[in-house]
Amino acid sequence: MEDSAIIDRTSLICAHCPRCGRRSALGHADAGMLTAQTPGEPAPRLRCDMCGGRRVQLFNARGPMEMLAFLSGRL
């Protein structure tokens, strides 16, 4: 598999908690992890490690520059 195909499929997963405002980078992952695996299954959910909020929103950054913009609050 070519490097460009791997880069397109792999993304940088980030998270934002609307309750406390914390933004964090979670790491590299397959973009398919952001969606539910089967139609009846809910999408994966996270819990904020600062405030315990359950409405953490996942963000799929397409590269390091987009990840930095997300973390700084510009996206």
C-alpha positions, 0 to 999 in steps of 0.5 A: 500500500502506498504512503499516500493511501495510508495517510488518507485513511489514517487521521488524527483524532481530537476531542472537545468537551463543551461543558468545560471547554477542554480540547485534546489530541487523542492520537492516530486512528482509522477514520472509521472508528468515529462511526458506529460499526453496525446500524443499530450500534451507537457511535463510540462515546468518551468521557471528559477526564477534567469534568466528567462530562459525557458529551465529548465531541470527536473531531477528525483532523486531516493533518498536524496543522488542522489538529493545531488549529482545533486545539487552539480553538480556531476551528 
